[in-house]
Amino acid sequence: MIAGMTIADEVDARVRGFEPDRFRAPWWLHGGHVQTVGGKLLRRDVDVALERERIDTPDGDFLDLDIARADTGADPAPVAVVLHGLEGSARKPYMLLAYRALTSAGITAVGMNFRGCSGEPNRARRLYHSGETGDLRTVLAHVATRFPGSPVGAIGFSIGGNVLLKYLGEEGDDARSTMHAAVAISVPFDLAAGADNIERGPMGKVYTHYFMRSLRQKAVIARARLQGLCDVDAAIRARTLRDFDDALTAPVHGFADASDYYRRCGSCAFLHAIRVPTLLIQAEDDPFQRARDIPWGAIRSNPWLITAISRTGGHVGFIGGTPWRPLFRAEDEAARFVAHALKAAGAS
């Protein structure tokens, strides 16, 4: 804490002048499922120049980064690490849109591919999961070396947001030595509720099939190196996220079962300890994390958490504009907040 300041004063000093723009769905794309599916279908690849960079991990594996450099005269230029969602990659359309918004604001974007998500299987006898913060620490340490003196922010989508919030909570006050601002978008704060919600109703079958097809393929690819750590065949047969996490994610990464994994890795248990200005972009009609699953008490009791929680927006939806010119509000709002906070950090 800055000497002589209360917590409220310090938060205000870091984000003074920022007003969250709460999303309102347009008439032509209203409702949680419609926004969720629309977000998937309407986002397209955008032209962003990327540099692929590979870094080593302490356990002998690797992480691939995709870097979009800002054309700015600032020295040192601010940097934002961007984390993707479940079975995504650092080159998904929502990531590219985030890079475009960040670089337009003069911020270099560093897209972090989770292990096995960059197009090449990882080497270690493990994969990635929703609570893996060690790899984010590795990336942040690399960014500090690669871009010395640069103010650093971060944006996380879905489980990438869960990882980011968990990291910030684990680090508490110490997080401010590595990061000055954060944004978490469509976070499954309660992982158990998210795993259950994703299976509900007719659309649940669509969502589950989409994720499980990719996860089962990952299990097939990793079969040889994971033998003896888990029941790979059971993971390949799994038809739900919970079954997959019971069979593979939990035993491979040191959890008793899926319930233990969800309990220990859900970011809802870490929100109270966050001490970095963090914007939460969330929709109450998110099919994966409904309004009743949002940890309202923990959010309201922590002044470091700034809310942009809207009635609608779906899961990584937040599509506005018109049918012939859709606007992607989450990426733009995230970049606006990071730029505002990093400018204040650079001036302090």
C-alpha positions in Angstrom: 0.0 0.0 0.0 1.2 3.5 -0.7 2.2 5.3 2.5 -0.6 7.5 3.9 -3.3 6.1 1.6 -6.3 4.0 2.4 -7.0 1.0 0.2 -9.9 3.0 -1.4 -7.6 5.9 -2.1 -5.0 3.7 -3.7 -7.4 2.0 -6.0 -8.8 5.4 -7.0 -5.3 6.7 -7.7 -4.6 3.7 -10.0 -7.9 3.8 -12.0 -9.2 7.3 -11.5 -11.3 8.5 -14.4 -12.2 5.0 -15.7 -15.9 4.3 -15.9 -16.9 0.7 -16.9 -19.1 0.6 -20.0 -21.7 -2.0 -19.1 -22.8 -4.0 -22.2 -26.3 -3.9 -23.6 -27.2 -6.5 -26.2 -28.6 -5.3 -29.5 -32.1 -6.2 -30.6 -30.8 -8.7 -33.2 -28.6 -10.7 -30.8 -30.3 -11.0 -27.5 -30.0 -13.8 -25.0 -27.2 -15.8 -23.4 -27.1 -18.7 -25.9 -27.5 -16.4 -28.9 -24.7 -14.1 -27.7 -22.5 -17.2 -27.0 -23.0 -18.8 -30.4 -22.9 -15.4 -32.1 -19.6 -14.7 -30.4 -18.2 -17.8 -31.9 -19.6 -17.4 -35.4 -19.3 -13.6 -35.9 -15.7 -13.2 -34.7 -13.3 -13.6 -37.6 -9.5 -13.7 -37.9 -8.1 -10.2 -38.2 -4.8 -9.2 -39.8 -2.4 -8.9 -36.9 1.4 -9.4 -37.3 2.5 -12.1 -34.9 5.9 -13.3 -33.8 6.1 -16.8 -32.4 8.5 -17.2 -29.5 9.2 -20.4 -27.5 10.3 -20.4 -23.9 11.4 -23.2 -21.6 9.6 -24.2 -18.5 11.3 -25.3 -15.2 10.1 -28.9 -15.8 11.8 -29.3 -19.2 8.7 -28.5 -21.3 8.0 -25.4 -23.4 5.4 -22.6 -23.8 4.8 -20.9 -27.1 4.0 -17.2 -27.1 2.5 -15.1 -29.9 3.6 -11.5 -29.8 1.9 -8.6 -31.4 4.1 -5.5 -31.2 2.7 -2.0 -30.8 4.1 0.6 -33.1 4.7 3.2 -30.4 7.4 5.6 -29.4 6.9 4.9 -25.8 10.0 3.7 -24.0 9.5 1.3 -22.4 6.2 0.5 -24.1 3.5 -1.2 -22.0 2.9 -4.9 -22.4 -0.2 -7.1 -21.8 -0.2 -10.9 -21.4 -3.4 -12.4 -22.9 -4.7 -15.9 -21.9 -7.1 -17.9 -24.0 -10.0 -20.2 -23.0 -10.6 -23.9 -22.8 -9.2 -25.7 -25.9 -8.4 -22.4 -27.5 -5.1 -21.0 -28.5 -3.3 -17.6 -28.7 -4.4 -17.3 -32.3 -8.2 -17.6 -31.9 -10.3 -14.7 -33.3 -11.1 -13.3 -29.9 -7.4 -13.3 -29.0 -6.5 -11.5 -32.3 -9.2 -8.9 -31.7 -7.7 -8.3 -28.3 -4.3 -7.9 -29.8 -5.7 -5.4 -32.3 -7.4 -3.4 -29.6 -4.2 -3.4 -27.4 -1.8 -2.5 -30.1 -4.1 0.3 -31.3 -3.8 1.6 -27.7 0.0 1.4 -27.9 0.3 -1.8 -25.9 2.4 -4.8 -27.0 0.3 -8.0 -26.6 1.9 -11.3 -25.6 -0.5 -14.2 -26.2 0.2 -17.2 -24.0 -0.6 -20.6 -25.4 -1.4 -23.2 -22.7 0.6 -26.4 -23.0 -0.4 -28.4 -26.0 -2.5 -25.6 -27.5 0.0 -24.0 -29.9 -0.3 -26.7 -32.6 2.4 -29.0 -31.1 2.0 -31.5 -28.3 4.0 -30.6 -25.2 6.7 -32.9 -23.9 6.0 -33.2 -20.1 3.8 -35.9 -18.6 1.0 -33.4 -18.1 -1.4 -31.0 -19.9 -2.9 -27.7 -18.8 -5.8 -27.0 -16.5 -8.0 -24.2 -15.1 -5.9 -23.6 -12.0 -2.3 -23.8 -13.5 -0.6 -20.6 -12.4 3.0 -21.8 -12.5 3.1 -21.4 -16.3 1.8 -17.8 -16.0 4.5 -17.1 -13.5 7.1 -18.4 -16.0 5.6 -16.1 -18.8 5.5 -13.1 -16.5 9.2 -13.6 -15.5 10.1 -13.9 -19.2 8.1 -10.7 -20.0 10.0 -8.8 -17.3 13.3 -9.9 -18.9 12.1 -9.5 -22.5 10.6 -6.1 -22.0 12.5 -4.5 -19.1 10.9 -1.6 -17.3 7.6 -2.0 -19.2 4.3 -1.6 -17.2 2.5 -5.0 -17.5 -1.2 -5.9 -17.6 -3.1 -9.0 -18.4 -6.3 -10.2 -20.0 -7.8 -13.6 -19.5 -10.8 -15.2 -21.3 -12.9 -17.8 -19.7 -10.6 -20.4 -18.0 -7.7 -18.0 -18.9 -9.5 -15.5 -16.7 -9.8 -18.1 -13.9 -6.1 -18.8 -14.1 -5.4 -15.0 -14.0 -7.6 -14.3 -11.0 -6.2 -17.4 -9.1 -2.7 -16.1 -9.7 -3.5 -12.6 -8.5 -5.2 -14.0 -5.4 -2.3 -16.4 -4.6 0.2 -13.5 -5.0 -1.8 -10.9 -3.1 0.3 -7.7 -2.6 3.3 -9.4 -4.3 1.4 -9.5 -7.6 2.1 -5.7 -8.0 5.7 -6.4 -8.6 4.8 -8.3 -11.8 1.5 -6.7 -12.9 -0.3 -3.4 -12.8 -3.7 -4.2 -14.1 -5.9 -7.1 -15.1 -9.1 -8.0 -16.9 -11.0 -11.2 -16.6 -13.8 -12.0 -19.2 -16.5 -14.6 -18.8 -14.8 -16.4 -15.9 -16.1 -19.7 -14.5 -15.4 -18.6 -10.9 -17.1 -21.8 -9.6 -15.6 -24.6 -11.7 -18.0 -27.3 -10.4 -21.0 -25.2 -11.3 -19.5 -24.5 -14.7 -19.0 -28.1 -15.4 -22.6 -28.9 -14.5 -24.1 -25.9 -16.3 -22.4 -26.7 -19.6 -24.4 -29.9 -19.8 -27.8 -28.4 -19.2 -30.5 -28.3 -21.8 -30.4 -28.9 -25.5 -27.6 -26.3 -26.0 -25.6 -28.1 -23.4 -25.2 -31.1 -25.7 -23.8 -28.7 -28.4 -21.3 -27.1 -26.0 -20.2 -30.4 -24.5 -19.7 -32.0 -27.9 -17.6 -29.0 -29.0 -15.2 -29.2 -26.0 -15.1 -32.9 -25.6 -14.2 -33.6 -29.2 -11.0 -31.6 -28.8 -10.2 -32.9 -25.3 -10.5 -36.5 -26.3 -8.2 -35.9 -29.3 -5.7 -34.4 -26.8 -5.9 -37.5 -24.7 -5.3 -39.7 -27.8 -2.2 -37.7 -28.7 -0.9 -37.8 -25.1 -1.8 -41.5 -24.5 1.8 -42.8 -24.5 3.3 -40.2 -22.2 0.4 -40.3 -19.7 0.2 -44.0 -19.3 0.5 -45.0 -15.7 -0.6 -41.6 -14.5 -4.3 -41.9 -15.3 -6.9 -44.0 -17.1 -6.3 -42.6 -20.6 -8.9 -44.9 -22.2 -11.5 -43.7 -19.7 -10.6 -40.1 -20.7 -11.0 -40.9 -24.4 -14.4 -42.5 -23.7 -15.6 -39.5 -21.5 -18.7 -37.7 -22.7 -18.7 -34.9 -20.1 -16.1 -32.4 -18.8 -16.5 -33.9 -15.3 -15.9 -37.4 -16.5 -12.8 -36.2 -18.4 -11.5 -34.3 -15.4 -12.1 -37.4 -13.1 -10.3 -39.6 -15.5 -7.4 -37.4 -16.6 -7.1 -33.8 -15.4 -7.3 -34.6 -11.7 -5.0 -37.6 -11.4 -2.4 -36.2 -13.8 -2.1 -32.9 -12.0 -2.3 -34.2 -8.4 -5.9 -33.8 -7.4 -8.0 -36.6 -5.8 -10.8 -36.3 -8.3 -12.7 -33.7 -10.3 -14.5 -32.3 -7.3 -11.2 -31.8 -5.5 -9.8 -30.1 -8.6 -12.8 -27.8 -9.0 -12.7 -26.8 -5.3 -9.0 -26.1 -5.2 -8.8 -24.3 -8.5 -11.9 -22.2 -8.8 -11.0 -18.5 -8.7 -13.9 -17.7 -6.4 -11.8 -18.8 -3.4 -9.0 -16.3 -4.3 -10.9 -13.1 -5.1 -10.7 -11.7 -1.6 -6.9 -11.5 -1.8 -6.5 -9.7 -5.1 -4.5 -6.4 -4.8 -4.2 -5.4 -8.4 -6.8 -3.2 -10.2 -8.9 -5.9 -11.9 -11.9 -5.4 -14.2 -14.5 -8.2 -14.3 -16.4 -8.4 -17.6 -19.2 -10.9 -17.0 -22.8 -11.5 -18.1 -25.6 -12.8 -15.8 -26.9 -14.9 -18.7 -23.6 -16.7 -19.3 -24.7 -20.3 -19.9 -21.6 -21.6 -18.2 -21.7 -19.4 -15.1 -25.1 -18.2 -14.3 -25.9 -15.1 -12.1 -26.4 -17.3 -9.0 -22.9 -18.8 -9.5 -21.2 -15.4 -9.5 -19.5 -14.8 -6.1 -21.2 -11.5 -5.5 -20.1 -11.2 -1.8 -16.4 -11.6 -2.5 -16.5 -9.2 -5.5 -18.4 -6.5 -3.6 -16.1 -6.7 -0.6 -12.9 -6.2 -2.5 -12.4 -2.6 -3.8 -9.6 -3.8 -6.1 -12.3 -5.5 -8.3 -14.1 -3.2 -10.7 -17.2 -4.7 -12.2 -18.7 -4.5 -15.7 -21.3 -7.2 -15.1 -24.2 -6.9 -17.5 -27.6 -8.6 -17.7 -26.8 -10.2 -21.0 -23.7 -11.0 -23.1 -23.5 -14.7 -22.9 -20.1 -16.5 -22.6 -17.4 -14.5 -24.4 -20.1 -12.9 -26.5 -20.6 -9.2 -25.9 -21.5 -8.6 -29.5 -22.9 -5.1 -30.3 -23.3 -3.0 -33.3 -25.4 -4.1 -36.3 -25.7 -7.4 -38.2 -23.6 -5.9 -41.0 -21.1 -4.3 -38.7 -20.8 -6.2 -35.4 -18.7 -4.7 -32.6 -16.7 -6.8 -30.1 -17.2 -5.0 -26.9 -15.3 -7.2 -24.5 -12.0 -7.0 -26.3 -12.3 -3.2 -26.7 -13.4 -2.6 -23.1 -10.5 -4.8 -21.8 -8.0 -2.9 -23.9 -9.4 0.4 -22.7 -9.1 -0.5 -19.1 -5.6 -1.9 -19.4 -4.4 1.2 -21.4 -5.9 3.5 -18.7 -4.3 1.6 -15.8 -0.9 1.1 -17.4 -0.7 4.8 -18.4 -1.3 5.6 -14.7 1.3 3.0 -13.7 3.9 4.4 -16.1 3.3 7.9 -14.8 3.7 6.9 -11.1 
